[in-house]
Amino acid sequence: MTKFCVNAFTEALRQEVTQKHVRVGVLEPGAVNTELVSHNNDTIKDDLAASDAIPEPLEPGDIADNIAFMVTRPRRSSIAELWAMPTSQA
């Protein structure tokens, strides 16, 4: 599923449940320091190694902090979309 598809689905869902006071949002992270790279095939690993690496990617805890921020806003506030990027990537 592409990012565009996720965003379109999220927006459709948000519009569908707004009258029920359900908040729906999407968090779009930049580079995050996870073990995902170790699960890629060798070609993808080589491509990532050859590209300009992000010197200080986000940590999983940074993503958790952003999610906590989104869900702890006052009920009158809804964050539909949040981008979380490493400063060195922005």
C-alpha positions as CSV (number, residue, x, y, z in Angstrom):
1,M,0.0,0.0,0.0
2,T,1.4,3.4,-1.0
3,K,1.7,6.4,1.3
4,F,-0.9,8.2,-1.0
5,C,-3.3,5.2,-0.5
6,V,-2.8,5.3,3.3
7,N,-3.5,9.1,3.3
8,A,-6.6,8.8,1.1
9,F,-8.0,5.9,3.3
10,T,-7.3,7.9,6.5
11,E,-9.0,11.0,5.1
12,A,-12.0,9.0,4.0
13,L,-12.3,7.3,7.4
14,R,-11.8,10.6,9.2
15,Q,-14.7,12.2,7.2
16,E,-16.9,9.2,7.8
17,V,-16.5,9.1,11.6
18,T,-16.3,12.9,12.3
19,Q,-20.0,13.1,13.3
20,K,-19.3,10.4,15.9
21,H,-16.6,12.5,17.4
22,V,-13.9,9.9,16.6
23,R,-10.5,11.4,15.7
24,V,-8.5,9.8,13.0
25,G,-5.0,10.9,12.0
26,V,-1.9,9.7,10.2
27,L,1.7,10.1,11.4
28,E,4.3,10.2,8.6
29,P,7.8,9.6,9.9
30,G,11.0,10.3,8.1
31,A,14.1,8.1,8.7
32,V,13.7,6.0,11.9
33,N,16.4,3.9,13.5
34,T,14.8,0.5,13.4
35,E,15.8,-3.1,12.6
36,L,13.8,-2.9,9.3
37,V,17.0,-2.5,7.2
38,S,18.2,-5.8,8.4
39,H,15.1,-7.5,7.0
40,N,15.7,-6.2,3.4
41,N,17.4,-8.1,0.6
42,D,21.0,-7.5,-0.2
43,T,20.2,-5.2,-3.2
44,I,18.2,-2.9,-1.0
45,K,20.8,-3.0,1.8
46,D,23.5,-2.0,-0.8
47,D,21.3,0.8,-2.1
48,L,20.8,2.2,1.4
49,A,24.5,2.0,2.2
50,A,25.4,3.8,-1.0
51,S,22.9,6.6,-0.4
52,D,23.5,9.6,1.8
53,A,22.7,8.2,5.2
54,I,20.8,10.4,7.7
55,P,23.4,11.2,10.3
56,E,20.9,11.2,13.2
57,P,17.6,9.4,12.4
58,L,14.6,9.4,14.7
59,E,14.4,6.8,17.4
60,P,11.2,4.6,17.9
61,G,10.6,6.6,21.2
62,D,10.4,9.8,19.1
63,I,7.6,8.2,17.1
64,A,5.8,7.1,20.3
65,D,6.1,10.7,21.6
66,N,4.5,12.0,18.5
67,I,1.6,9.5,18.7
68,A,1.1,10.4,22.4
69,F,1.0,14.1,21.4
70,M,-1.7,13.4,18.7
71,V,-4.0,11.5,21.0
72,T,-3.7,13.7,24.1
73,R,-4.9,16.9,22.4
74,P,-8.2,18.3,23.8
75,R,-11.3,16.6,22.3
76,R,-12.0,19.8,20.3
77,S,-8.8,19.3,18.5
78,S,-8.0,16.8,15.8
79,I,-4.6,16.3,14.2
80,A,-5.3,14.9,10.7
81,E,-1.7,14.6,9.6
82,L,1.6,14.9,11.3
83,W,5.1,14.7,9.7
84,A,7.9,13.8,12.0
85,M,11.3,14.2,10.4
86,P,14.9,14.1,11.7
87,T,16.3,17.6,11.8
88,S,19.1,16.4,9.5
89,Q,16.5,15.2,7.0
90,A,14.2,18.1,7.0
